[in-house]
Amino acid sequence: MSVVTNTTTIGAINAPSRRNTELMMMVFAIAISVFAYANVGLALDGKLPSGMFGYGAGLILLGGVAHLVVRKFAPYADPLLLPLATLLNGLGLVLIWRLDQSERLIQRAEFLYGSYSPDAPKQLLYSAIGVAFFVAVLMVLKDHRILQRYTYISMAAALVLLILPIFFPAVNGAKIWISLGPFSIQPGEFAKILIAIFFSGYLMVKRDALALASRRFMGLYLPRGRDLGPIITIWALSILILVFETDLGTSLLFFGLFVIMLYVATERTSWIVFGLLMSAAGAVGVASFEKHVQARVNAWQDPFSCFTTNDACEQIGQSLMSFGSGGTLGTGLGQGHSDLIMFAANADFIFSTVGEELGLAGMMAVLLIYGLIIERGIRTALAARDPFGKLLAIGLSGAFAIQVFVVAGGVMGLIPLSGMTMPFLAYGGSSVLANWALIGILIRISDTARRPAPAPAPSTDAEMTQVVRP
């Protein structure tokens, strides 16, 4: 008697997509933002704001479109990145609208410009365009490894973006803007993504050479002299940016991003030490002769000494008083006085509004949201299967982390002011567009990393086994 037994190959077990988890978190993020909007209206006028339903509908539309695109084009992506970015963007819109209601800001704008135009509607438009950027990234970029082909093109484009502001007038002492008629662009926000792409492609090829050490000094492995070329070049470029554009923030972001990615690629602590020493030396050197940088350093050292002579000092002084008046739980949304910071209240210093009206608890909650985005980016880097994806994810997360630290540290008096904007929270189209694109690339890498491997092709030898029994 013979029995024929068919044996089949077991395919890969489908990993959960977690899209329903993302949807629930999106609902939660939008609900928090709408509740905050209502809270501001009740605090200012004692009634719900008239635009609350329009704001809620707009946020639901943007979040819903983004979620559906992720569900369609990146079904295995990290489920937290999109809700966290949506929450920050929604809270930023609420804070900007809250500052738009300030009589002091309205009167100042009418005195200086003859009219007043609220910024919240424009920020909502920028957010819609930012979500469109996010959608375009996911639909066009099918595989993040395609970006590796444009390693040197990305660097050339980044240098062009960083150099262009030199030929335009300075704004508040720094040349970081490109003005095109009524529109203005901050190219450094987009340059950080291009720089991360270049560093990822370059270090993936050169990391073995950069990891070599020639000698050991005080417990550190010193890199070979010929391998110091890249870090010397990047250091010189960051110093030139600081000198010609007086832009401390972009300079720190540019150089810090390279040092972080260099350390991750080579695992050499010596690169971190060299980077910190060279960064400190360059900043001190430039601050010794550049007046705009000197003013910010002086304001950082003594923020209450020059209220009548230095705008930077006045701003940081008002910012520190905002944090102090907020205390532990804050004064409540809509009940603070951070509008006294004036024109930078909804940009560089919007974090001061968070500290005053939400207090230390709310400020730590916002920083925790930023920290979660960075953690999910690093988690994506660990899960990525290719070295380029690992370096790109860590580079984008590092750029995001440096920007948050530089801005928050500046307004809290930990470091000199940088002039950069708080991602998603602050007013500014360039920042919103660039950071939504950054989140889109991280989601694409995450989808590739979490996507289950395809089932192996069935073996013809194992399709059928014949068992013969007497």
Secondary structure as a PSIPRED ss2 file (coil, helix, strand):
# PSIPRED VFORMAT (PSIPRED V4.0)

   1 M C   1.000  0.000  0.000
   2 S E   0.000  0.000  1.000
   3 V E   0.000  0.000  1.000
   4 V E   0.000  0.000  1.000
   5 T E   0.000  0.000  1.000
   6 N E   0.000  0.000  1.000
   7 T C   1.000  0.000  0.000
   8 T C   1.000  0.000  0.000
   9 T C   1.000  0.000  0.000
  10 I C   1.000  0.000  0.000
  11 G C   1.000  0.000  0.000
  12 A C   1.000  0.000  0.000
  13 I C   1.000  0.000  0.000
  14 N C   1.000  0.000  0.000
  15 A C   1.000  0.000  0.000
  16 P C   1.000  0.000  0.000
  17 S C   1.000  0.000  0.000
  18 R C   1.000  0.000  0.000
  19 R H   0.000  1.000  0.000
  20 N H   0.000  1.000  0.000
  21 T H   0.000  1.000  0.000
  22 E H   0.000  1.000  0.000
  23 L H   0.000  1.000  0.000
  24 M H   0.000  1.000  0.000
  25 M H   0.000  1.000  0.000
  26 M H   0.000  1.000  0.000
  27 V H   0.000  1.000  0.000
  28 F H   0.000  1.000  0.000
  29 A H   0.000  1.000  0.000
  30 I H   0.000  1.000  0.000
  31 A H   0.000  1.000  0.000
  32 I H   0.000  1.000  0.000
  33 S H   0.000  1.000  0.000
  34 V H   0.000  1.000  0.000
  35 F H   0.000  1.000  0.000
  36 A H   0.000  1.000  0.000
  37 Y H   0.000  1.000  0.000
  38 A H   0.000  1.000  0.000
  39 N H   0.000  1.000  0.000
  40 V H   0.000  1.000  0.000
  41 G H   0.000  1.000  0.000
  42 L H   0.000  1.000  0.000
  43 A H   0.000  1.000  0.000
  44 L H   0.000  1.000  0.000
  45 D H   0.000  1.000  0.000
  46 G C   1.000  0.000  0.000
  47 K C   1.000  0.000  0.000
  48 L C   1.000  0.000  0.000
  49 P C   1.000  0.000  0.000
  50 S C   1.000  0.000  0.000
  51 G C   1.000  0.000  0.000
  52 M H   0.000  1.000  0.000
  53 F H   0.000  1.000  0.000
  54 G H   0.000  1.000  0.000
  55 Y H   0.000  1.000  0.000
  56 G H   0.000  1.000  0.000
  57 A H   0.000  1.000  0.000
  58 G H   0.000  1.000  0.000
  59 L H   0.000  1.000  0.000
  60 I H   0.000  1.000  0.000
  61 L H   0.000  1.000  0.000
  62 L H   0.000  1.000  0.000
  63 G H   0.000  1.000  0.000
  64 G H   0.000  1.000  0.000
  65 V H   0.000  1.000  0.000
  66 A H   0.000  1.000  0.000
  67 H H   0.000  1.000  0.000
  68 L H   0.000  1.000  0.000
  69 V H   0.000  1.000  0.000
  70 V H   0.000  1.000  0.000
  71 R H   0.000  1.000  0.000
  72 K H   0.000  1.000  0.000
  73 F H   0.000  1.000  0.000
  74 A C   1.000  0.000  0.000
  75 P C   1.000  0.000  0.000
  76 Y C   1.000  0.000  0.000
  77 A C   1.000  0.000  0.000
  78 D C   1.000  0.000  0.000
  79 P C   1.000  0.000  0.000
  80 L C   1.000  0.000  0.000
  81 L H   0.000  1.000  0.000
  82 L H   0.000  1.000  0.000
  83 P H   0.000  1.000  0.000
  84 L H   0.000  1.000  0.000
  85 A H   0.000  1.000  0.000
  86 T H   0.000  1.000  0.000
  87 L H   0.000  1.000  0.000
  88 L H   0.000  1.000  0.000
  89 N H   0.000  1.000  0.000
  90 G H   0.000  1.000  0.000
  91 L H   0.000  1.000  0.000
  92 G H   0.000  1.000  0.000
  93 L H   0.000  1.000  0.000
  94 V H   0.000  1.000  0.000
  95 L H   0.000  1.000  0.000
  96 I H   0.000  1.000  0.000
  97 W H   0.000  1.000  0.000
  98 R H   0.000  1.000  0.000
  99 L H   0.000  1.000  0.000
 100 D H   0.000  1.000  0.000
 101 Q C   1.000  0.000  0.000
 102 S C   1.000  0.000  0.000
 103 E H   0.000  1.000  0.000
 104 R H   0.000  1.000  0.000
 105 L H   0.000  1.000  0.000
 106 I H   0.000  1.000  0.000
 107 Q H   0.000  1.000  0.000
 108 R H   0.000  1.000  0.000
 109 A H   0.000  1.000  0.000
 110 E H   0.000  1.000  0.000
 111 F H   0.000  1.000  0.000
 112 L H   0.000  1.000  0.000
 113 Y H   0.000  1.000  0.000
 114 G C   1.000  0.000  0.000
 115 S C   1.000  0.000  0.000
 116 Y C   1.000  0.000  0.000
 117 S C   1.000  0.000  0.000
 118 P C   1.000  0.000  0.000
 119 D C   1.000  0.000  0.000
 120 A H   0.000  1.000  0.000
 121 P H   0.000  1.000  0.000
 122 K H   0.000  1.000  0.000
 123 Q H   0.000  1.000  0.000
 124 L H   0.000  1.000  0.000
 125 L H   0.000  1.000  0.000
 126 Y H   0.000  1.000  0.000
 127 S H   0.000  1.000  0.000
 128 A H   0.000  1.000  0.000
 129 I H   0.000  1.000  0.000
 130 G H   0.000  1.000  0.000
 131 V H   0.000  1.000  0.000
 132 A H   0.000  1.000  0.000
 133 F H   0.000  1.000  0.000
 134 F H   0.000  1.000  0.000
 135 V H   0.000  1.000  0.000
 136 A H   0.000  1.000  0.000
 137 V H   0.000  1.000  0.000
 138 L H   0.000  1.000  0.000
 139 M H   0.000  1.000  0.000
 140 V H   0.000  1.000  0.000
 141 L C   1.000  0.000  0.000
 142 K C   1.000  0.000  0.000
 143 D C   1.000  0.000  0.000
 144 H H   0.000  1.000  0.000
 145 R H   0.000  1.000  0.000
 146 I H   0.000  1.000  0.000
 147 L H   0.000  1.000  0.000
 148 Q H   0.000  1.000  0.000
 149 R H   0.000  1.000  0.000
 150 Y H   0.000  1.000  0.000
 151 T H   0.000  1.000  0.000
 152 Y H   0.000  1.000  0.000
 153 I H   0.000  1.000  0.000
 154 S H   0.000  1.000  0.000
 155 M H   0.000  1.000  0.000
 156 A H   0.000  1.000  0.000
 157 A H   0.000  1.000  0.000
 158 A H   0.000  1.000  0.000
 159 L H   0.000  1.000  0.000
 160 V H   0.000  1.000  0.000
 161 L H   0.000  1.000  0.000
 162 L H   0.000  1.000  0.000
 163 I H   0.000  1.000  0.000
 164 L H   0.000  1.000  0.000
 165 P H   0.000  1.000  0.000
 166 I H   0.000  1.000  0.000
 167 F H   0.000  1.000  0.000
 168 F C   1.000  0.000  0.000
 169 P C   1.000  0.000  0.000
 170 A C   1.000  0.000  0.000
 171 V E   0.000  0.000  1.000
 172 N C   1.000  0.000  0.000
 173 G C   1.000  0.000  0.000
 174 A E   0.000  0.000  1.000
 175 K C   1.000  0.000  0.000
 176 I C   1.000  0.000  0.000
 177 W C   1.000  0.000  0.000
 178 I E   0.000  0.000  1.000
 179 S E   0.000  0.000  1.000
 180 L E   0.000  0.000  1.000
 181 G C   1.000  0.000  0.000
 182 P C   1.000  0.000  0.000
 183 F E   0.000  0.000  1.000
 184 S E   0.000  0.000  1.000
 185 I E   0.000  0.000  1.000
 186 Q C   1.000  0.000  0.000
 187 P C   1.000  0.000  0.000
 188 G H   0.000  1.000  0.000
 189 E H   0.000  1.000  0.000
 190 F H   0.000  1.000  0.000
 191 A H   0.000  1.000  0.000
 192 K H   0.000  1.000  0.000
 193 I H   0.000  1.000  0.000
 194 L H   0.000  1.000  0.000
 195 I H   0.000  1.000  0.000
 196 A H   0.000  1.000  0.000
 197 I H   0.000  1.000  0.000
 198 F H   0.000  1.000  0.000
 199 F H   0.000  1.000  0.000
 200 S H   0.000  1.000  0.000
 201 G H   0.000  1.000  0.000
 202 Y H   0.000  1.000  0.000
 203 L H   0.000  1.000  0.000
 204 M H   0.000  1.000  0.000
 205 V H   0.000  1.000  0.000
 206 K H   0.000  1.000  0.000
 207 R H   0.000  1.000  0.000
 208 D H   0.000  1.000  0.000
 209 A H   0.000  1.000  0.000
 210 L H   0.000  1.000  0.000
 211 A H   0.000  1.000  0.000
 212 L C   1.000  0.000  0.000
 213 A E   0.000  0.000  1.000
 214 S E   0.000  0.000  1.000
 215 R E   0.000  0.000  1.000
 216 R E   0.000  0.000  1.000
 217 F E   0.000  0.000  1.000
 218 M C   1.000  0.000  0.000
 219 G C   1.000  0.000  0.000
 220 L E   0.000  0.000  1.000
 221 Y E   0.000  0.000  1.000
 222 L E   0.000  0.000  1.000
 223 P E   0.000  0.000  1.000
 224 R C   1.000  0.000  0.000
 225 G H   0.000  1.000  0.000
 226 R H   0.000  1.000  0.000
 227 D H   0.000  1.000  0.000
 228 L H   0.000  1.000  0.000
 229 G H   0.000  1.000  0.000
 230 P H   0.000  1.000  0.000
 231 I H   0.000  1.000  0.000
 232 I H   0.000  1.000  0.000
 233 T H   0.000  1.000  0.000
 234 I H   0.000  1.000  0.000
 235 W H   0.000  1.000  0.000
 236 A H   0.000  1.000  0.000
 237 L H   0.000  1.000  0.000
 238 S H   0.000  1.000  0.000
 239 I H   0.000  1.000  0.000
 240 L H   0.000  1.000  0.000
 241 I H   0.000  1.000  0.000
 242 L H   0.000  1.000  0.000
 243 V H   0.000  1.000  0.000
 244 F H   0.000  1.000  0.000
 245 E H   0.000  1.000  0.000
 246 T C   1.000  0.000  0.000
 247 D C   1.000  0.000  0.000
 248 L H   0.000  1.000  0.000
 249 G H   0.000  1.000  0.000
 250 T H   0.000  1.000  0.000
 251 S H   0.000  1.000  0.000
 252 L H   0.000  1.000  0.000
 253 L H   0.000  1.000  0.000
 254 F H   0.000  1.000  0.000
 255 F H   0.000  1.000  0.000
 256 G H   0.000  1.000  0.000
 257 L H   0.000  1.000  0.000
 258 F H   0.000  1.000  0.000
 259 V H   0.000  1.000  0.000
 260 I H   0.000  1.000  0.000
 261 M H   0.000  1.000  0.000
 262 L H   0.000  1.000  0.000
 263 Y H   0.000  1.000  0.000
 264 V H   0.000  1.000  0.000
 265 A H   0.000  1.000  0.000
 266 T H   0.000  1.000  0.000
 267 E C   1.000  0.000  0.000
 268 R C   1.000  0.000  0.000
 269 T H   0.000  1.000  0.000
 270 S H   0.000  1.000  0.000
 271 W H   0.000  1.000  0.000
 272 I H   0.000  1.000  0.000
 273 V H   0.000  1.000  0.000
 274 F H   0.000  1.000  0.000
 275 G H   0.000  1.000  0.000
 276 L H   0.000  1.000  0.000
 277 L H   0.000  1.000  0.000
 278 M H   0.000  1.000  0.000
 279 S H   0.000  1.000  0.000
 280 A H   0.000  1.000  0.000
 281 A H   0.000  1.000  0.000
 282 G H   0.000  1.000  0.000
 283 A H   0.000  1.000  0.000
 284 V H   0.000  1.000  0.000
 285 G H   0.000  1.000  0.000
 286 V H   0.000  1.000  0.000
 287 A H   0.000  1.000  0.000
 288 S C   1.000  0.000  0.000
 289 F C   1.000  0.000  0.000
 290 E C   1.000  0.000  0.000
 291 K H   0.000  1.000  0.000
 292 H H   0.000  1.000  0.000
 293 V H   0.000  1.000  0.000
 294 Q H   0.000  1.000  0.000
 295 A H   0.000  1.000  0.000
 296 R H   0.000  1.000  0.000
 297 V H   0.000  1.000  0.000
 298 N H   0.000  1.000  0.000
 299 A H   0.000  1.000  0.000
 300 W H   0.000  1.000  0.000
 301 Q H   0.000  1.000  0.000
 302 D C   1.000  0.000  0.000
 303 P C   1.000  0.000  0.000
 304 F C   1.000  0.000  0.000
 305 S C   1.000  0.000  0.000
 306 C C   1.000  0.000  0.000
 307 F C   1.000  0.000  0.000
 308 T C   1.000  0.000  0.000
 309 T C   1.000  0.000  0.000
 310 N C   1.000  0.000  0.000
 311 D H   0.000  1.000  0.000
 312 A H   0.000  1.000  0.000
 313 C H   0.000  1.000  0.000
 314 E H   0.000  1.000  0.000
 315 Q H   0.000  1.000  0.000
 316 I H   0.000  1.000  0.000
 317 G H   0.000  1.000  0.000
 318 Q H   0.000  1.000  0.000
 319 S H   0.000  1.000  0.000
 320 L H   0.000  1.000  0.000
 321 M H   0.000  1.000  0.000
 322 S H   0.000  1.000  0.000
 323 F H   0.000  1.000  0.000
 324 G H   0.000  1.000  0.000
 325 S H   0.000  1.000  0.000
 326 G H   0.000  1.000  0.000
 327 G C   1.000  0.000  0.000
 328 T C   1.000  0.000  0.000
 329 L C   1.000  0.000  0.000
 330 G C   1.000  0.000  0.000
 331 T C   1.000  0.000  0.000
 332 G C   1.000  0.000  0.000
 333 L C   1.000  0.000  0.000
 334 G C   1.000  0.000  0.000
 335 Q C   1.000  0.000  0.000
 336 G C   1.000  0.000  0.000
 337 H C   1.000  0.000  0.000
 338 S H   0.000  1.000  0.000
 339 D H   0.000  1.000  0.000
 340 L H   0.000  1.000  0.000
 341 I H   0.000  1.000  0.000
 342 M H   0.000  1.000  0.000
 343 F H   0.000  1.000  0.000
 344 A H   0.000  1.000  0.000
 345 A C   1.000  0.000  0.000
 346 N C   1.000  0.000  0.000
 347 A C   1.000  0.000  0.000
 348 D C   1.000  0.000  0.000
 349 F C   1.000  0.000  0.000
 350 I H   0.000  1.000  0.000
 351 F H   0.000  1.000  0.000
 352 S H   0.000  1.000  0.000
 353 T H   0.000  1.000  0.000
 354 V H   0.000  1.000  0.000
 355 G H   0.000  1.000  0.000
 356 E H   0.000  1.000  0.000
 357 E H   0.000  1.000  0.000
 358 L C   1.000  0.000  0.000
 359 G H   0.000  1.000  0.000
 360 L H   0.000  1.000  0.000
 361 A H   0.000  1.000  0.000
 362 G H   0.000  1.000  0.000
 363 M H   0.000  1.000  0.000
 364 M H   0.000  1.000  0.000
 365 A H   0.000  1.000  0.000
 366 V H   0.000  1.000  0.000
 367 L H   0.000  1.000  0.000
 368 L H   0.000  1.000  0.000
 369 I H   0.000  1.000  0.000
 370 Y H   0.000  1.000  0.000
 371 G H   0.000  1.000  0.000
 372 L H   0.000  1.000  0.000
 373 I H   0.000  1.000  0.000
 374 I H   0.000  1.000  0.000
 375 E H   0.000  1.000  0.000
 376 R H   0.000  1.000  0.000
 377 G H   0.000  1.000  0.000
 378 I H   0.000  1.000  0.000
 379 R H   0.000  1.000  0.000
 380 T H   0.000  1.000  0.000
 381 A H   0.000  1.000  0.000
 382 L H   0.000  1.000  0.000
 383 A H   0.000  1.000  0.000
 384 A C   1.000  0.000  0.000
 385 R C   1.000  0.000  0.000
 386 D C   1.000  0.000  0.000
 387 P H   0.000  1.000  0.000
 388 F H   0.000  1.000  0.000
 389 G H   0.000  1.000  0.000
 390 K H   0.000  1.000  0.000
 391 L H   0.000  1.000  0.000
 392 L H   0.000  1.000  0.000
 393 A H   0.000  1.000  0.000
 394 I H   0.000  1.000  0.000
 395 G H   0.000  1.000  0.000
 396 L H   0.000  1.000  0.000
 397 S H   0.000  1.000  0.000
 398 G H   0.000  1.000  0.000
 399 A H   0.000  1.000  0.000
 400 F H   0.000  1.000  0.000
 401 A H   0.000  1.000  0.000
 402 I H   0.000  1.000  0.000
 403 Q H   0.000  1.000  0.000
 404 V H   0.000  1.000  0.000
 405 F H   0.000  1.000  0.000
 406 V H   0.000  1.000  0.000
 407 V H   0.000  1.000  0.000
 408 A H   0.000  1.000  0.000
 409 G H   0.000  1.000  0.000
 410 G H   0.000  1.000  0.000
 411 V H   0.000  1.000  0.000
 412 M C   1.000  0.000  0.000
 413 G C   1.000  0.000  0.000
 414 L C   1.000  0.000  0.000
 415 I C   1.000  0.000  0.000
 416 P C   1.000  0.000  0.000
 417 L C   1.000  0.000  0.000
 418 S C   1.000  0.000  0.000
 419 G C   1.000  0.000  0.000
 420 M C   1.000  0.000  0.000
 421 T C   1.000  0.000  0.000
 422 M C   1.000  0.000  0.000
 423 P C   1.000  0.000  0.000
 424 F C   1.000  0.000  0.000
 425 L C   1.000  0.000  0.000
 426 A C   1.000  0.000  0.000
 427 Y C   1.000  0.000  0.000
 428 G C   1.000  0.000  0.000
 429 G H   0.000  1.000  0.000
 430 S H   0.000  1.000  0.000
 431 S H   0.000  1.000  0.000
 432 V H   0.000  1.000  0.000
 433 L H   0.000  1.000  0.000
 434 A H   0.000  1.000  0.000
 435 N H   0.000  1.000  0.000
 436 W H   0.000  1.000  0.000
 437 A H   0.000  1.000  0.000
 438 L H   0.000  1.000  0.000
 439 I H   0.000  1.000  0.000
 440 G H   0.000  1.000  0.000
 441 I H   0.000  1.000  0.000
 442 L H   0.000  1.000  0.000
 443 I H   0.000  1.000  0.000
 444 R H   0.000  1.000  0.000
 445 I H   0.000  1.000  0.000
 446 S H   0.000  1.000  0.000
 447 D H   0.000  1.000  0.000
 448 T H   0.000  1.000  0.000
 449 A H   0.000  1.000  0.000
 450 R H   0.000  1.000  0.000
 451 R C   1.000  0.000  0.000
 452 P C   1.000  0.000  0.000
 453 A C   1.000  0.000  0.000
 454 P C   1.000  0.000  0.000
 455 A C   1.000  0.000  0.000
 456 P C   1.000  0.000  0.000
 457 A C   1.000  0.000  0.000
 458 P C   1.000  0.000  0.000
 459 S C   1.000  0.000  0.000
 460 T C   1.000  0.000  0.000
 461 D C   1.000  0.000  0.000
 462 A C   1.000  0.000  0.000
 463 E C   1.000  0.000  0.000
 464 M E   0.000  0.000  1.000
 465 T E   0.000  0.000  1.000
 466 Q E   0.000  0.000  1.000
 467 V E   0.000  0.000  1.000
 468 V E   0.000  0.000  1.000
 469 R C   1.000  0.000  0.000
 470 P C   1.000  0.000  0.000
